[in-house]
């Protein structure tokens, strides 16, 4: 149980540092304090408490945190969803994430994002991914490392690493050099 608590604290601190870095380009204590008071941070912390409750074998507490996140954070994050360290909800309002979703570390999610199942298949999201406001990622797709999903994009096919996708359905953007 003590190991679970230490891991929980480590994840929350990692998430807060990542949010401070994203918003203020600094991890100093002032930036972390500012990040702690911004929209989305409560939902991030409640998600980690839900995740910690699951890992500690406390399903009733896990359910309480799940419902609390919807009420307080405006985010619906399924009880089995797994994200690594550095999970950032830039804004949490309207975020919906299926409980079977698997995500790596340093994932940034804007508001009104849906990451959901289709025919019982759910997305897998790599490390360092950014998901823009209103984006939808649906089904058994893989989002590669350091990919960027543009605002309001609808992703129904795999996204390669280091690729930016936009549109409905989402397609890669060609970069000009």
Order of alpha helices (4+ residues) and beta strands (2+ residues): alpha-alpha-alpha-alpha-beta-beta-beta-beta-beta-beta-beta-beta-beta-beta-beta-beta-beta-beta-beta
